[in-house]
Each structure stands twice: as structure tokens, then as C-alpha cells.
């Protein structure tokens, strides 16, 4: 009979760290998009968000998370969560006429 040994604290730390960093990156990308982009119909806001997606991976390495263990699903999760937070926060900023 095989036994599976899970290192729960490390797995939990990885999950919480990735989720927190994606959410904070999406919020930061929305704030930067709001400050930098003068025309919301241009693609510049999307480029800002993509830059924040790619900047996360070196941060994971600094925090001790091995991104070599990331599957395609993990990479898609990072992109989707960052995009979702960016989209919601930037939409709120645009509709409330906030200028940064």
C-alpha cells in the first residue's frame, strides 16, 4: 500500500502566496493603467497588465516558489486572476471618473 506524504505548510504557503500576488498585481496594474493611459480604448492598459503578469514570475523565485513546478494550469491561473482583478478595478476607476 502506497502512502502519500504531503507537505501541507509548503503547499499552503505556495497557494496563498500565488493567489495574493496575482490579486495585488492586478490591482497595481489597474492603478498604473489608470495613471498612465489617457485613452481607455487604446491597448496600452492591456500591455501594462501583461507587464505585471510577467513581473510576477521573478517575484515567485525571490519568495522561494519554484516556478519550474508550475503546470499550464498554474500559468493560466496567474494570467486569469491578474487579468480579472485588473479588469474589475480599472473598470471601477474608469466609471467613477477617478484620475490618478
Backbone as a chain_set.jsonl record, in Angstrom:
{"seq": "XXXXXXXXXXXXXXXXXXXXXXXXXXXXXXXXXXXXXXXXXXXXXXXXXXXXXXXXXXXXXXXXXXXXXXXXXXXXXXXXXXXXXXXXXXXXXXXXXXXX", "coords": {"N": [[0.84, -1.163, 0.0], [0.651, 2.1, -0.938], [1.738, 5.148, 0.428], [0.848, 8.51, 0.552], [2.654, 11.383, 1.041], [2.181, 14.549, 2.055], [3.386, 17.821, 2.046], [2.002, 19.93, 3.782], [2.219, 22.635, 4.908], [4.066, 23.887, 3.1], [2.745, 23.6, 0.615], [0.419, 24.998, 1.163], [1.473, 27.553, 1.709], [2.503, 28.149, -0.81], [0.133, 28.245, -2.361], [-1.35, 30.32, -1.131], [0.436, 32.447, -1.406], [0.72, 32.701, -4.221], [-1.927, 33.296, -4.968], [-2.384, 35.685, -3.527], [-0.381, 37.357, -4.578], [-1.125, 37.476, -7.289], [-3.593, 38.781, -7.117], [-2.888, 41.252, -5.915], [-1.127, 42.177, -7.869], [-2.847, 42.511, -10.037], [-4.468, 44.592, -9.067], [-2.543, 46.61, -8.731], [-1.728, 46.867, -11.398], [-4.062, 47.907, -12.516], [-4.198, 50.383, -11.224], [-1.847, 51.584, -12.194], [-2.451, 51.527, -14.917], [-4.601, 53.274, -14.927], [-3.306, 55.624, -14.223], [-1.433, 55.974, -16.26], [-2.604, 55.624, -18.808], [-4.237, 57.582, -21.125], [-6.221, 57.386, -22.991], [-8.744, 55.221, -22.749], [-9.553, 53.397, -24.672], [-7.389, 52.519, -26.036], [-4.762, 50.067, -26.487], [-2.883, 50.157, -24.517], [-3.384, 49.854, -21.774], [-3.803, 47.109, -21.563], [-1.275, 46.197, -22.192], [0.129, 47.114, -19.99], [-1.035, 45.538, -18.002], [-0.194, 42.981, -18.87], [2.552, 43.284, -18.533], [2.671, 43.329, -15.755], [1.885, 40.736, -15.257], [4.065, 39.248, -16.244], [6.068, 40.218, -14.594], [5.581, 39.013, -12.198], [6.651, 36.418, -12.05], [9.528, 36.449, -11.557], [9.317, 37.421, -8.946], [8.095, 35.309, -7.623], [10.194, 33.509, -7.607], [12.005, 34.869, -5.95], [10.582, 34.753, -3.581], [10.826, 32.121, -3.001], [9.388, 30.186, -4.331], [9.2, 27.576, -6.542], [8.992, 27.966, -9.847], [9.335, 26.18, -11.785], [7.895, 23.99, -11.18], [5.381, 24.688, -11.939], [2.438, 24.019, -13.696], [0.696, 24.064, -16.866], [-1.86, 24.806, -16.175], [-1.396, 26.243, -13.813], [0.017, 28.481, -14.775], [-1.954, 29.596, -16.43], [-3.798, 30.212, -14.452], [-2.478, 32.264, -13.046], [-2.38, 34.258, -15.032], [-5.152, 34.601, -15.573], [-6.24, 35.368, -13.041], [-4.816, 37.726, -12.505], [-5.597, 39.267, -14.709], [-8.389, 39.37, -14.222], [-8.635, 40.795, -11.767], [-7.403, 43.177, -12.54], [-9.141, 44.024, -14.592], [-11.638, 44.39, -13.237], [-10.987, 46.319, -11.232], [-9.928, 48.434, -12.776], [-12.126, 49.023, -14.366], [-13.907, 49.973, -12.414], [-12.487, 52.25, -11.618], [-12.537, 53.712, -14.028], [-15.303, 54.111, -14.482], [-16.056, 55.595, -12.302], [-14.849, 57.944, -12.682], [-12.274, 58.55, -11.678], [-9.187, 60.11, -11.286], [-5.756, 59.586, -11.422]], "CA": [[0.0, 0.0, 0.0], [1.441, 3.326, -1.049], [1.277, 6.271, 1.24], [1.183, 9.822, 0.014], [3.072, 12.322, 2.064], [2.032, 15.909, 1.577], [3.957, 18.849, 2.899], [0.884, 20.871, 3.794], [2.584, 24.041, 5.06], [4.666, 24.409, 1.877], [1.706, 23.702, -0.404], [-0.475, 26.085, 1.562], [2.226, 28.795, 1.507], [2.56, 28.389, -2.251], [-1.201, 28.626, -2.834], [-1.705, 31.643, -0.606], [1.346, 33.425, -1.99], [0.375, 32.909, -5.633], [-3.223, 33.976, -5.033], [-2.223, 37.055, -3.038], [0.432, 38.132, -5.516], [-1.894, 37.741, -8.507], [-4.608, 39.792, -6.813], [-2.226, 42.545, -5.73], [-0.587, 42.597, -9.163], [-3.965, 43.007, -10.83], [-4.857, 45.898, -8.532], [-1.47, 47.549, -9.069], [-1.789, 47.096, -12.839], [-5.194, 48.798, -12.761], [-3.822, 51.725, -10.779], [-0.872, 52.101, -13.154], [-3.188, 51.769, -16.16], [-5.384, 54.485, -14.734], [-2.405, 56.769, -14.173], [-0.635, 56.114, -17.474], [-3.393, 55.591, -20.039], [-5.147, 58.716, -21.267], [-7.343, 56.93, -23.818], [-9.026, 53.845, -22.321], [-9.826, 52.497, -25.792], [-6.129, 52.036, -26.597], [-4.288, 48.788, -25.948], [-1.816, 50.391, -23.559], [-3.776, 49.276, -20.489], [-3.584, 45.662, -21.64], [0.169, 45.985, -22.135], [0.51, 47.316, -18.59], [-1.453, 44.339, -17.274], [0.695, 41.882, -19.261], [3.845, 43.519, -17.889], [2.544, 42.904, -14.363], [1.844, 39.266, -15.261], [5.419, 38.736, -16.423], [6.898, 40.622, -13.459], [5.298, 38.171, -11.039], [7.434, 35.187, -12.007], [10.753, 36.637, -10.761], [8.946, 37.582, -7.537], [7.882, 33.97, -7.07], [11.521, 32.943, -7.362], [12.548, 35.551, -4.768], [9.837, 34.264, -2.425], [11.153, 30.719, -2.773], [8.453, 29.293, -5.016], [9.815, 27.04, -7.751], [8.032, 28.046, -10.949], [9.549, 25.009, -12.625], [6.836, 23.046, -10.843], [4.106, 25.194, -12.439], [1.881, 23.386, -14.882], [-0.027, 25.002, -17.732], [-2.993, 25.289, -15.389], [-0.902, 27.26, -12.881], [0.314, 29.686, -15.552], [-3.25, 30.173, -16.82], [-4.385, 30.772, -13.237], [-1.812, 33.539, -12.785], [-2.838, 35.22, -16.045], [-6.574, 34.864, -15.403], [-6.5, 36.11, -11.808], [-4.287, 39.079, -12.674], [-6.498, 39.945, -15.639], [-9.685, 39.596, -13.583], [-8.515, 41.891, -10.81], [-7.119, 44.387, -13.321], [-10.36, 44.414, -15.304], [-12.643, 44.88, -12.286], [-10.543, 47.553, -10.583], [-9.812, 49.504, -13.771], [-13.496, 49.388, -14.734], [-14.425, 50.817, -11.333], [-11.815, 53.544, -11.704], [-12.996, 54.44, -15.214], [-16.7, 54.512, -14.377], [-16.223, 56.576, -11.235], [-14.1, 59.137, -13.113], [-11.143, 58.8, -10.782], [-7.937, 60.393, -12.0], [-4.593, 59.406, -10.555]], "C": [[0.893, 1.235, 0.0], [0.855, 4.405, -0.154], [1.731, 7.561, 0.584], [1.519, 10.748, 1.169], [2.993, 13.712, 1.453], [2.667, 16.864, 2.571], [2.965, 20.009, 2.902], [1.328, 22.312, 3.982], [3.203, 24.636, 3.791], [3.627, 24.568, 0.772], [0.748, 24.846, -0.098], [0.204, 27.437, 1.348], [2.273, 29.147, 0.035], [1.219, 28.882, -2.77], [-1.578, 30.033, -2.387], [-0.831, 32.723, -1.235], [0.982, 33.728, -3.432], [-0.939, 33.668, -5.748], [-3.107, 35.433, -4.598], [-1.459, 37.903, -4.034], [-0.319, 38.419, -6.802], [-2.942, 38.819, -8.267], [-3.975, 41.173, -6.663], [-1.623, 43.07, -7.028], [-1.684, 43.135, -10.063], [-4.419, 44.38, -10.375], [-3.808, 46.953, -8.89], [-1.476, 47.862, -10.561], [-2.937, 48.033, -13.19], [-4.866, 50.226, -12.354], [-2.816, 52.361, -11.734], [-1.551, 52.389, -14.486], [-3.985, 53.055, -16.064], [-4.51, 55.728, -14.756], [-1.72, 57.035, -15.504], [-1.491, 56.307, -18.725], [-4.346, 56.776, -20.068], [-6.378, 58.345, -22.095], [-7.645, 55.479, -23.474], [-9.342, 52.883, -23.462], [-8.54, 51.991, -26.448], [-5.725, 50.729, -25.912], [-3.234, 48.951, -24.86], [-2.132, 49.799, -22.191], [-3.551, 47.775, -20.442], [-2.093, 45.353, -21.556], [0.704, 46.167, -20.713], [0.169, 46.07, -17.781], [-0.542, 43.156, -17.604], [2.084, 42.044, -18.65], [3.798, 43.074, -16.427], [2.454, 41.375, -14.258], [3.269, 38.723, -15.332], [6.349, 39.128, -15.277], [6.672, 39.75, -12.226], [6.249, 36.981, -10.928], [8.798, 35.356, -11.337], [10.451, 36.826, -9.264], [8.686, 36.236, -6.875], [9.222, 33.321, -6.73], [12.14, 33.553, -6.111], [11.873, 35.043, -3.499], [10.044, 32.773, -2.165], [10.191, 29.731, -3.39], [9.086, 28.873, -6.332], [8.793, 27.071, -8.878], [8.265, 26.933, -11.965], [8.501, 23.936, -12.371], [5.471, 23.49, -11.357], [3.687, 24.406, -13.68], [1.228, 24.468, -15.743], [-1.205, 25.609, -16.982], [-2.562, 26.383, -14.417], [-0.595, 28.573, -13.601], [-0.987, 30.372, -15.989], [-3.951, 30.805, -15.626], [-3.791, 32.139, -12.936], [-2.31, 34.602, -13.763], [-4.302, 35.582, -15.813], [-6.858, 35.703, -14.162], [-5.981, 37.548, -11.9], [-5.19, 39.879, -13.597], [-7.823, 40.292, -14.973], [-9.633, 40.776, -12.616], [-8.248, 43.217, -11.519], [-8.392, 44.907, -13.976], [-11.39, 45.027, -14.36], [-12.222, 46.224, -11.696], [-10.448, 48.69, -11.589], [-11.189, 49.949, -14.249], [-14.113, 50.288, -13.674], [-13.783, 52.198, -11.386], [-12.294, 54.369, -12.896], [-14.435, 54.926, -15.064], [-16.944, 55.523, -13.27], [-15.448, 57.854, -11.504], [-12.99, 59.524, -12.144], [-9.918, 59.082, -11.634], [-6.781, 60.303, -11.018], [-3.415, 60.203, -11.096]], "O": [[1.777, 1.38, 0.844], [-0.361, 4.54, -0.012], [2.866, 7.674, 0.121], [0.767, 10.873, 2.136], [3.657, 14.008, 0.46], [2.503, 16.725, 3.783], [3.085, 20.948, 2.114], [0.838, 23.173, 3.251], [2.897, 25.775, 3.438], [3.633, 25.575, 0.064], [0.322, 25.571, -0.998], [-0.428, 28.371, 0.855], [2.102, 30.308, -0.335], [1.172, 29.84, -3.541], [-2.068, 30.836, -3.182], [-1.323, 33.804, -1.561], [0.939, 34.894, -3.827], [-1.046, 34.594, -6.551], [-3.676, 36.317, -5.238], [-1.84, 39.041, -4.307], [-0.17, 39.504, -7.363], [-3.155, 39.679, -9.122], [-4.471, 42.151, -7.222], [-1.61, 44.278, -7.261], [-1.474, 44.115, -10.778], [-4.722, 45.241, -11.201], [-4.152, 48.06, -9.304], [-1.252, 49.009, -10.949], [-2.794, 48.873, -14.078], [-5.217, 51.172, -13.058], [-2.922, 53.547, -12.048], [-1.252, 53.4, -15.122], [-4.036, 53.835, -17.015], [-4.928, 56.773, -15.255], [-1.453, 58.187, -15.847], [-1.126, 57.083, -19.608], [-5.157, 56.958, -19.161], [-7.449, 58.925, -21.916], [-6.888, 54.588, -23.86], [-9.394, 51.673, -23.245], [-8.594, 51.127, -27.323], [-6.289, 50.349, -24.886], [-2.741, 47.953, -24.334], [-1.235, 49.292, -21.518], [-3.156, 47.23, -19.411], [-1.689, 44.372, -20.929], [1.619, 45.46, -20.289], [0.974, 45.601, -16.976], [-0.16, 42.406, -16.706], [2.724, 41.055, -18.291], [4.765, 42.509, -15.915], [2.904, 40.795, -13.27], [3.634, 37.834, -14.562], [7.327, 38.427, -15.019], [7.492, 39.754, -11.308], [6.611, 36.581, -9.822], [9.202, 34.462, -10.593], [11.252, 36.43, -8.416], [9.015, 36.04, -5.705], [9.363, 32.667, -5.697], [12.734, 32.841, -5.3], [12.518, 34.917, -2.458], [9.493, 32.228, -1.209], [10.177, 28.559, -3.014], [9.464, 29.718, -7.143], [7.837, 26.295, -8.874], [7.48, 26.764, -12.898], [8.246, 23.085, -13.222], [4.497, 22.749, -11.228], [4.486, 24.166, -14.585], [1.216, 25.644, -15.378], [-1.506, 26.791, -17.14], [-3.294, 27.352, -14.219], [-0.911, 29.65, -13.095], [-1.096, 31.596, -15.921], [-4.627, 31.824, -15.771], [-4.522, 33.073, -12.608], [-2.625, 35.721, -13.358], [-4.654, 36.761, -15.853], [-7.639, 36.653, -14.227], [-6.634, 38.477, -11.425], [-5.514, 41.031, -13.311], [-8.326, 41.402, -15.146], [-10.496, 41.653, -12.653], [-8.799, 44.252, -11.145], [-8.681, 46.102, -13.916], [-11.955, 46.078, -14.662], [-13.016, 47.164, -11.665], [-10.852, 49.811, -11.28], [-11.397, 51.134, -14.511], [-14.777, 51.269, -14.01], [-14.468, 53.207, -11.218], [-12.441, 55.586, -12.79], [-14.753, 56.041, -15.477], [-17.945, 56.238, -13.301], [-15.393, 58.745, -10.656], [-12.803, 60.701, -11.837], [-9.647, 58.365, -12.597], [-6.826, 60.872, -9.927], [-2.335, 60.185, -10.506]]}, "num_chains": 1, "name": "protein.A"}
